[in-house]
């Protein structure tokens, strides 16, 4: 469906693809910057950053299985490194809350040498068990697979992430945001410190319970799944009462 000629907004109906770590994946578009500015100008909705790329990091180097990219997989199915066929499927964590391993170049060279990278050839190669096992043995024989970033390196990395979010939002929306939405709802003390240092003041999580006005450290969600507008309004009214919200927050601790 093409957008109306009078509309300044992009069409979000058609699925499209984009490149992520060298692989085609479905592009996720919920709304455009123009639509966010329009909603903001109406005074009813405020937008907030959600990180630059909802990234992940390698948090474990155990080699138990090999990665086989799908021709057009989901956006989050792509690992945080060059998506080679036959690459170890390492344990992953969230980039804002976990220190990550920097993988050594020798590992990428080994996989390129052993595993063909054309999809049909790669899948045929990896379906042969002796080939699959040979790759795992060769990877396990490498003296070093990756180096874990230091705490200072981790802090510097996420500091840059928050600063980039703040600057991009200023450019696109015309003002500095005050709120930040944690990817996967995950945060820790260091991430919270760096986000506040960048200028963020209010933080949204994915936990389901009322939020107390006394603290903006973690703002929770009210579930609206499979509910009518009347049921949602009733829940919002109940959760807006100080005593009711405090009672529910006590009964459903998140942290």
KOLTI-805462 format. One line per 10 residues: number of its first residue (from 1); their letters; for each residue z, y, x of N, C-alpha, C. Coordinates in nm, 2 decimals. Example, Ala and Ser with C-alpha at 12.3 -4.5 7.8 and 13.67 -1.06 7.14 Angstrom:
BEGIN
1	as	0.78/-0.57/1.32/0.78/-0.45/1.23/0.78/-0.33/1.32  0.71/-0.22/1.28/0.71/-0.11/1.37/0.79/0.00/1.29
# end
This chain:
BEGIN
1	xxxxxxxxxx	0.00/-0.12/0.08/0.00/0.00/0.00/0.00/0.12/0.09  -0.09/0.21/0.06/-0.10/0.33/0.14/-0.01/0.44/0.08  0.05/0.53/0.17/0.13/0.63/0.11/0.05/0.74/0.04  0.11/0.80/-0.06/0.04/0.91/-0.13/0.00/1.02/-0.03  -0.11/1.08/-0.05/-0.16/1.19/0.04/-0.06/1.30/0.04  0.01/1.33/-0.07/0.10/1.44/-0.07/0.24/1.40/0.00  0.26/1.28/0.03/0.39/1.23/0.08/0.39/1.25/0.23  0.50/1.31/0.28/0.52/1.32/0.43/0.58/1.19/0.49  0.60/1.09/0.41/0.67/0.97/0.45/0.57/0.86/0.49  0.62/0.77/0.58/0.54/0.65/0.62/0.55/0.54/0.51
11	xxxxxxxxxx	0.45/0.46/0.51/0.45/0.34/0.42/0.54/0.23/0.48  0.63/0.18/0.41/0.72/0.07/0.46/0.69/-0.06/0.40  0.59/-0.07/0.32/0.56/-0.19/0.24/0.50/-0.30/0.33  0.40/-0.26/0.42/0.33/-0.36/0.49/0.41/-0.40/0.62  0.41/-0.53/0.64/0.48/-0.58/0.76/0.39/-0.55/0.88  0.46/-0.52/0.99/0.38/-0.49/1.11/0.45/-0.56/1.23  0.39/-0.56/1.34/0.44/-0.63/1.46/0.46/-0.53/1.57  0.55/-0.56/1.66/0.57/-0.48/1.78/0.60/-0.57/1.90  0.59/-0.52/2.02/0.63/-0.59/2.14/0.77/-0.57/2.17  0.84/-0.68/2.20/0.98/-0.68/2.25/1.00/-0.78/2.36
21	xxxxxxxxxx	1.03/-0.73/2.48/1.04/-0.82/2.59/0.91/-0.91/2.61  0.79/-0.85/2.58/0.67/-0.91/2.61/0.62/-1.01/2.50  0.70/-1.01/2.38/0.66/-1.10/2.27/0.64/-1.02/2.15  0.54/-1.07/2.06/0.52/-1.00/1.94/0.63/-1.05/1.84  0.69/-0.95/1.77/0.79/-0.98/1.67/0.77/-0.89/1.55  0.83/-0.93/1.44/0.82/-0.84/1.32/0.89/-0.71/1.35  0.83/-0.60/1.32/0.89/-0.47/1.33/0.99/-0.44/1.22  1.11/-0.40/1.25/1.20/-0.37/1.14/1.20/-0.22/1.12  1.16/-0.18/0.99/1.16/-0.04/0.95/1.23/-0.03/0.82  1.34/0.03/0.82/1.41/0.05/0.69/1.38/0.19/0.63
31	xxxxxxxxxx	1.36/0.29/0.72/1.31/0.42/0.68/1.27/0.50/0.80  1.20/0.61/0.78/1.15/0.69/0.89/1.24/0.81/0.92  1.22/0.87/1.03/1.29/0.99/1.06/1.27/1.10/0.95  1.14/1.11/0.90/1.11/1.21/0.80/1.19/1.18/0.67  1.21/1.06/0.64/1.29/1.02/0.52/1.44/1.05/0.54  1.49/1.03/0.66/1.63/1.06/0.69/1.65/1.21/0.69  1.56/1.29/0.74/1.57/1.43/0.73/1.57/1.48/0.59  1.48/1.42/0.51/1.47/1.46/0.37/1.60/1.43/0.29  1.66/1.31/0.31/1.79/1.28/0.25/1.90/1.37/0.30  1.90/1.40/0.43/2.00/1.49/0.48/1.99/1.63/0.42
41	xxxxxxxxxx	1.87/1.67/0.40/1.85/1.81/0.35/1.89/1.82/0.20  1.89/1.70/0.13/1.94/1.70/-0.01/2.09/1.71/-0.02  2.16/1.69/0.09/2.30/1.70/0.10/2.38/1.58/0.04  2.31/1.47/0.01/2.38/1.36/-0.05/2.41/1.25/0.05  2.33/1.23/0.15/2.34/1.12/0.25/2.34/1.17/0.39  2.43/1.11/0.47/2.43/1.15/0.61/2.39/1.02/0.69  2.31/1.04/0.79/2.27/0.93/0.88/2.35/0.93/1.01  2.36/0.81/1.07/2.44/0.79/1.19/2.37/0.70/1.28  2.38/0.71/1.41/2.32/0.62/1.51/2.38/0.48/1.50  2.30/0.38/1.54/2.34/0.24/1.54/2.30/0.17/1.67
51	xxxxxxxxxx	2.30/0.25/1.78/2.27/0.21/1.92/2.12/0.23/1.93  2.07/0.22/2.06/1.93/0.25/2.09/1.84/0.13/2.05  1.89/0.00/2.08/1.80/-0.11/2.05/1.88/-0.23/2.00  2.00/-0.21/1.95/2.08/-0.33/1.90/2.08/-0.44/2.00  2.11/-0.41/2.13/2.08/-0.50/2.23/2.19/-0.61/2.26  2.15/-0.70/2.34/2.25/-0.81/2.38/2.24/-0.82/2.53  2.33/-0.90/2.59/2.34/-0.92/2.73/2.37/-1.07/2.75  2.33/-1.12/2.87/2.37/-1.26/2.91/2.51/-1.26/2.95  2.59/-1.35/2.88/2.73/-1.36/2.91/2.77/-1.49/2.97  2.68/-1.58/2.98/2.71/-1.71/3.04/2.59/-1.77/3.10
61	xxxxxxxxxx	2.61/-1.85/3.21/2.49/-1.90/3.29/2.48/-2.05/3.28  2.54/-2.11/3.18/2.53/-2.26/3.17/2.38/-2.29/3.12  2.32/-2.39/3.19/2.19/-2.43/3.16/2.19/-2.56/3.08  2.17/-2.55/2.95/2.18/-2.67/2.86/2.05/-2.69/2.78  1.97/-2.58/2.76/1.84/-2.60/2.69/1.75/-2.48/2.73  1.62/-2.50/2.70/1.52/-2.41/2.74/1.47/-2.33/2.62  1.42/-2.21/2.65/1.38/-2.12/2.55/1.23/-2.14/2.52  1.20/-2.15/2.39/1.06/-2.16/2.34/1.03/-2.05/2.24  0.97/-1.94/2.28/0.95/-1.83/2.19/0.85/-1.87/2.08  0.88/-1.82/1.96/0.79/-1.83/1.85/0.68/-1.73/1.86
71	xxxxxxxxxx	0.57/-1.76/1.80/0.45/-1.67/1.81/0.48/-1.53/1.75  0.56/-1.54/1.64/0.59/-1.41/1.58/0.73/-1.42/1.51  0.83/-1.43/1.60/0.97/-1.45/1.55/1.03/-1.32/1.51  1.16/-1.33/1.47/1.24/-1.21/1.43/1.27/-1.12/1.55  1.30/-1.00/1.51/1.33/-0.90/1.61/1.45/-0.94/1.70  1.55/-1.00/1.64/1.67/-1.03/1.72/1.66/-1.17/1.78  1.55/-1.24/1.76/1.53/-1.38/1.82/1.49/-1.37/1.97  1.45/-1.25/2.01/1.40/-1.23/2.15/1.52/-1.20/2.24  1.54/-1.27/2.35/1.65/-1.25/2.44/1.64/-1.12/2.52  1.75/-1.08/2.59/1.75/-0.95/2.66/1.69/-0.96/2.80
81	xxxxxxxxxx	1.58/-1.03/2.81/1.51/-1.04/2.94/1.37/-1.09/2.91  1.28/-1.09/3.01/1.14/-1.12/2.98/1.14/-1.26/2.92  1.08/-1.27/2.80/1.08/-1.39/2.72/0.98/-1.49/2.77  1.01/-1.56/2.87/0.92/-1.67/2.93/0.94/-1.80/2.86  0.83/-1.87/2.84/0.84/-2.01/2.79/0.92/-2.09/2.90  1.01/-2.17/2.85/1.08/-2.26/2.95/1.20/-2.19/3.02  1.23/-2.07/2.99/1.34/-2.00/3.05/1.47/-2.05/2.99  1.58/-2.06/3.07/1.71/-2.11/3.02/1.75/-2.02/2.90  1.80/-2.09/2.80/1.85/-2.01/2.68/2.00/-1.99/2.70  2.03/-1.88/2.78/2.17/-1.85/2.82/2.25/-1.80/2.70
91	xxxxxxxxxx	2.38/-1.81/2.71/2.47/-1.76/2.61/2.46/-1.60/2.61  2.45/-1.55/2.49/2.43/-1.40/2.48/2.55/-1.34/2.41  2.58/-1.21/2.45/2.68/-1.13/2.38/2.63/-1.00/2.34  2.71/-0.91/2.29/2.67/-0.78/2.24/2.68/-0.68/2.36  2.57/-0.60/2.37/2.56/-0.51/2.49/2.66/-0.41/2.50  2.72/-0.36/2.38/2.82/-0.26/2.39/2.96/-0.31/2.41  2.98/-0.44/2.40/3.12/-0.49/2.41/3.13/-0.59/2.52  3.02/-0.64/2.58/3.03/-0.74/2.68/2.97/-0.70/2.81  3.03/-0.74/2.92/2.97/-0.73/3.05/2.86/-0.83/3.06  2.75/-0.79/3.12/2.64/-0.89/3.13/2.60/-0.92/3.27
101	xxxxxxxxxx	2.53/-1.04/3.28/2.47/-1.08/3.41/2.34/-1.02/3.43  2.31/-0.98/3.56/2.18/-0.94/3.60/2.12/-1.07/3.66  2.01/-1.12/3.60/1.95/-1.24/3.64/1.87/-1.22/3.77  1.87/-1.31/3.86/1.80/-1.30/3.99/1.65/-1.31/3.97  1.56/-1.24/4.05/1.42/-1.26/4.04/1.37/-1.40/4.07  1.44/-1.47/4.15/1.40/-1.61/4.19/1.39/-1.70/4.07  1.48/-1.67/3.97/1.48/-1.75/3.85/1.35/-1.73/3.77  1.31/-1.61/3.75/1.18/-1.58/3.68/1.06/-1.64/3.76  1.06/-1.63/3.89/0.95/-1.68/3.97/0.94/-1.84/3.95  1.06/-1.90/3.95/1.06/-2.05/3.94/1.00/-2.09/3.80
111	xxxxxxxxxx	1.04/-2.02/3.70/0.99/-2.06/3.56/0.84/-2.03/3.56  0.79/-1.92/3.61/0.65/-1.90/3.61/0.57/-2.00/3.69  0.63/-2.05/3.79/0.56/-2.15/3.88/0.56/-2.29/3.81  0.66/-2.32/3.73/0.67/-2.45/3.68/0.62/-2.47/3.54  0.63/-2.36/3.46/0.59/-2.37/3.31/0.47/-2.29/3.28  0.36/-2.34/3.23/0.25/-2.26/3.19/0.29/-2.16/3.08  0.24/-2.04/3.08/0.29/-1.94/2.98/0.19/-1.92/2.86  0.08/-1.99/2.86/0.00/-1.98/2.73/0.07/-2.07/2.63  0.08/-2.01/2.51/0.17/-2.08/2.41/0.14/-2.23/2.39  0.01/-2.27/2.37/-0.02/-2.41/2.34/0.01/-2.49/2.46
121	xxxxxxxxxx	-0.02/-2.44/2.58/0.00/-2.52/2.70/0.15/-2.53/2.73  0.23/-2.42/2.70/0.37/-2.42/2.73/0.44/-2.52/2.63  0.41/-2.52/2.51/0.47/-2.61/2.41/0.44/-2.76/2.44  0.31/-2.78/2.48/0.27/-2.92/2.52/0.35/-2.97/2.64  0.37/-2.88/2.74/0.44/-2.91/2.86/0.59/-2.94/2.83  0.65/-2.86/2.75/0.79/-2.87/2.72/0.82/-2.99/2.63  0.72/-3.03/2.55/0.75/-3.15/2.47/0.76/-3.28/2.55  0.71/-3.28/2.67/0.73/-3.40/2.76/0.87/-3.39/2.82  0.95/-3.49/2.79/1.09/-3.49/2.83/1.11/-3.48/2.98  1.03/-3.55/3.06/1.05/-3.54/3.20/1.02/-3.40/3.25
131	xxxxxxxxxx	0.92/-3.33/3.19/0.90/-3.19/3.23/1.01/-3.10/3.20  1.06/-3.12/3.08/1.18/-3.04/3.03/1.30/-3.06/3.12  1.33/-3.19/3.16/1.44/-3.22/3.24/1.42/-3.17/3.38  1.29/-3.17/3.43/1.26/-3.12/3.57/1.29/-2.97/3.58  1.26/-2.90/3.48/1.29/-2.75/3.48/1.44/-2.73/3.48  1.51/-2.80/3.40/1.66/-2.78/3.40/1.72/-2.81/3.54  1.67/-2.92/3.60/1.72/-2.96/3.73/1.69/-2.85/3.83  1.57/-2.80/3.83/1.52/-2.70/3.93/1.60/-2.57/3.91  1.63/-2.53/3.79/1.71/-2.41/3.76/1.85/-2.43/3.81  1.91/-2.55/3.78/2.05/-2.58/3.82/2.06/-2.58/3.97
141	xxxxxxxxxx	1.95/-2.61/4.04/1.96/-2.62/4.19/1.96/-2.48/4.25  1.93/-2.38/4.18/1.93/-2.24/4.24/2.07/-2.21/4.28  2.09/-2.15/4.40/2.23/-2.12/4.44/2.30/-2.01/4.35  2.22/-1.91/4.30/2.27/-1.81/4.22/2.17/-1.78/4.11  2.22/-1.77/3.98/2.13/-1.74/3.87/2.14/-1.60/3.83  2.26/-1.54/3.85/2.28/-1.40/3.81/2.41/-1.35/3.86  2.42/-1.21/3.86/2.54/-1.14/3.91/2.60/-1.07/3.79  2.73/-1.09/3.77/2.80/-1.02/3.66/2.83/-0.88/3.69  2.79/-0.78/3.60/2.81/-0.64/3.63/2.96/-0.61/3.64  3.00/-0.52/3.72/3.14/-0.48/3.73/3.18/-0.40/3.61
151	xxxxxxxxxx	3.31/-0.39/3.59/3.36/-0.31/3.48/3.31/-0.17/3.48  3.30/-0.11/3.60/3.25/0.03/3.62/3.10/0.03/3.58  3.03/-0.07/3.62/2.89/-0.07/3.58/2.87/-0.09/3.43  2.95/-0.17/3.37/2.95/-0.19/3.23/2.98/-0.05/3.16  3.08/0.01/3.20/3.12/0.14/3.14/3.01/0.24/3.16  2.95/0.25/3.28/2.84/0.35/3.30/2.72/0.31/3.21  2.69/0.19/3.19/2.57/0.15/3.11/2.59/0.19/2.96  2.71/0.16/2.91/2.73/0.19/2.77/2.75/0.34/2.75  2.80/0.41/2.85/2.81/0.56/2.84/2.67/0.62/2.83  2.57/0.56/2.90/2.43/0.61/2.89/2.38/0.58/2.75
161	xxxxxxxxxx	2.42/0.46/2.70/2.37/0.43/2.56/2.41/0.53/2.46  2.54/0.56/2.46/2.59/0.66/2.36/2.53/0.80/2.38  2.52/0.84/2.51/2.46/0.97/2.54/2.31/0.97/2.49  2.24/0.86/2.51/2.10/0.86/2.46/2.09/0.86/2.31  2.18/0.79/2.24/2.19/0.80/2.09/2.21/0.94/2.05  2.31/1.01/2.11/2.34/1.15/2.07/2.22/1.24/2.09  2.15/1.23/2.21/2.04/1.32/2.24/1.92/1.29/2.15  1.89/1.16/2.12/1.78/1.13/2.03/1.80/1.18/1.89  1.93/1.17/1.85/1.96/1.22/1.71/1.95/1.37/1.70  1.99/1.44/1.81/1.98/1.58/1.81/1.83/1.62/1.80
171	xxxxxxxxxx	1.74/1.55/1.87/1.60/1.58/1.87/1.54/1.56/1.73  1.57/1.44/1.67/1.51/1.40/1.55/1.57/1.46/1.43  1.70/1.49/1.43/1.77/1.53/1.31/1.81/1.68/1.31  1.81/1.74/1.43/1.84/1.88/1.44/1.99/1.91/1.46  2.07/1.81/1.48/2.21/1.83/1.50/2.28/1.71/1.56  2.40/1.73/1.62/2.47/1.62/1.68/2.54/1.54/1.58  2.53/1.40/1.58/2.60/1.32/1.48/2.75/1.31/1.51  2.83/1.29/1.41/2.97/1.27/1.43/3.01/1.12/1.42  2.92/1.04/1.35/2.95/0.90/1.32/2.87/0.81/1.41  2.92/0.69/1.43/2.85/0.58/1.50/2.87/0.45/1.42
181	xxxxxxxxxx	2.76/0.37/1.40/2.78/0.24/1.34/2.77/0.13/1.44  2.87/0.06/1.46/2.87/-0.05/1.56/2.77/-0.16/1.53  2.68/-0.19/1.63/2.60/-0.31/1.61/2.68/-0.44/1.59  2.65/-0.51/1.48/2.73/-0.63/1.45/2.88/-0.60/1.41  2.91/-0.47/1.40/3.04/-0.43/1.37/3.14/-0.45/1.49  3.09/-0.48/1.61/3.17/-0.51/1.72/3.20/-0.39/1.81  3.33/-0.38/1.85/3.36/-0.28/1.95/3.49/-0.32/2.03  3.52/-0.25/2.14/3.64/-0.28/2.21/3.69/-0.15/2.26  3.80/-0.15/2.33/3.87/-0.03/2.38/3.78/0.06/2.46  3.71/0.00/2.56/3.62/0.07/2.65/3.50/0.14/2.57
191	xxxxxxxxxx	3.44/0.06/2.48/3.33/0.11/2.40/3.38/0.23/2.32  3.50/0.22/2.26/3.55/0.32/2.18/3.58/0.45/2.26  3.63/0.43/2.38/3.65/0.54/2.47/3.52/0.62/2.50  3.42/0.54/2.54/3.30/0.60/2.58/3.22/0.67/2.47  3.23/0.61/2.35/3.17/0.67/2.23/3.24/0.80/2.20  3.37/0.81/2.21/3.44/0.93/2.18/3.41/1.03/2.29  3.39/0.99/2.41/3.36/1.08/2.52/3.22/1.14/2.50  3.13/1.07/2.44/2.99/1.12/2.41/2.99/1.21/2.29  3.10/1.22/2.21/3.11/1.31/2.10/3.12/1.25/1.96  3.12/1.12/1.95/3.14/1.06/1.82/3.28/1.05/1.78
201	xxxxxxxxxx	3.31/1.07/1.65/3.44/1.08/1.60/3.48/0.97/1.49  3.38/0.93/1.42/3.40/0.83/1.31/3.32/0.71/1.34  3.38/0.59/1.32/3.31/0.46/1.36/3.31/0.36/1.24  3.19/0.31/1.21/3.17/0.22/1.10/3.16/0.08/1.15  3.23/-0.01/1.09/3.23/-0.16/1.12/3.16/-0.23/1.01  3.17/-0.37/1.02/3.11/-0.45/0.91/3.22/-0.52/0.83  3.35/-0.49/0.86/3.46/-0.55/0.79/3.46/-0.51/0.65  3.50/-0.60/0.56/3.50/-0.57/0.42/3.64/-0.54/0.37  3.68/-0.41/0.36/3.81/-0.37/0.30/3.81/-0.22/0.29  3.90/-0.16/0.21/3.90/-0.02/0.20/3.94/0.05/0.33
211	xxxxxxxxxx	3.90/0.17/0.35/3.93/0.25/0.47/4.04/0.35/0.44  4.13/0.37/0.53/4.24/0.46/0.51/4.20/0.60/0.57  4.23/0.71/0.51/4.19/0.84/0.56/4.27/0.87/0.68  4.38/0.81/0.71/4.47/0.84/0.82/4.41/0.80/0.95  4.30/0.72/0.95/4.24/0.67/1.08/4.09/0.66/1.07  4.02/0.72/1.16/3.87/0.70/1.16/3.83/0.61/1.27  3.93/0.53/1.33/3.89/0.44/1.44/3.80/0.33/1.39  3.82/0.29/1.27/3.73/0.18/1.21/3.72/0.21/1.06  3.59/0.24/1.02/3.57/0.26/0.88/3.50/0.13/0.83  3.56/0.07/0.72/3.51/-0.05/0.67/3.41/-0.04/0.55
221	xxxxxxxxxx	3.37/-0.15/0.51/3.26/-0.16/0.40/3.32/-0.20/0.27  3.26/-0.16/0.16/3.28/-0.21/0.03/3.16/-0.29/-0.01  3.18/-0.42/-0.03/3.06/-0.51/-0.06/3.00/-0.47/-0.20  2.87/-0.47/-0.20/2.79/-0.44/-0.32/2.70/-0.55/-0.36  2.71/-0.66/-0.29/2.62/-0.77/-0.31/2.63/-0.83/-0.45  2.52/-0.84/-0.52/2.51/-0.90/-0.66/2.61/-0.84/-0.75  2.62/-0.71/-0.75/2.71/-0.64/-0.84/2.63/-0.54/-0.92  2.67/-0.51/-1.04/2.61/-0.40/-1.12/2.66/-0.27/-1.07  2.60/-0.16/-1.11/2.64/-0.03/-1.08/2.78/0.00/-1.13  2.81/-0.05/-1.25/2.94/-0.03/-1.31/3.05/-0.10/-1.23
231	xxxxxxxxxx	3.02/-0.22/-1.18/3.12/-0.29/-1.10/3.14/-0.22/-0.97  3.04/-0.17/-0.91/3.05/-0.10/-0.79/3.13/0.03/-0.81  3.11/0.10/-0.91/3.18/0.22/-0.94/3.33/0.19/-0.96  3.36/0.08/-1.03/3.50/0.04/-1.05/3.57/0.01/-0.92  3.50/-0.06/-0.83/3.56/-0.09/-0.70/3.58/0.03/-0.62  3.49/0.12/-0.62/3.50/0.25/-0.54/3.62/0.33/-0.59  3.63/0.34/-0.72/3.74/0.41/-0.78/3.88/0.35/-0.74  3.88/0.22/-0.74/4.01/0.15/-0.71/4.04/0.17/-0.56  3.94/0.16/-0.47/3.96/0.17/-0.33/3.98/0.31/-0.29  3.95/0.41/-0.37/3.97/0.55/-0.34/4.11/0.59/-0.36
241	xxxxxxxxxx	4.19/0.52/-0.43/4.33/0.55/-0.45/4.41/0.52/-0.32  4.49/0.61/-0.28/4.57/0.59/-0.15/4.65/0.46/-0.15  4.73/0.44/-0.26/4.82/0.33/-0.27/4.74/0.20/-0.27  4.63/0.19/-0.35/4.55/0.07/-0.36/4.48/0.04/-0.23  4.43/0.14/-0.17/4.36/0.12/-0.04/4.46/0.07/0.06  4.58/0.13/0.07/4.67/0.09/0.17/4.72/-0.06/0.14  4.73/-0.09/0.02/4.78/-0.23/-0.01/4.67/-0.33/0.03  4.54/-0.30/-0.01/4.43/-0.39/0.03/4.41/-0.40/0.18  4.43/-0.28/0.25/4.42/-0.28/0.39/4.53/-0.37/0.46  4.65/-0.37/0.40/4.76/-0.45/0.45/4.73/-0.60/0.43
251	xxxxx	4.68/-0.63/0.31/4.65/-0.77/0.28/4.53/-0.83/0.35  4.44/-0.74/0.39/4.31/-0.79/0.46/4.30/-0.72/0.59  4.39/-0.75/0.69/4.38/-0.69/0.82/4.25/-0.73/0.89  4.19/-0.63/0.96/4.06/-0.66/1.02/4.07/-0.69/1.17  4.17/-0.63/1.23/4.18/-0.64/1.38/4.30/-0.72/1.42
# end
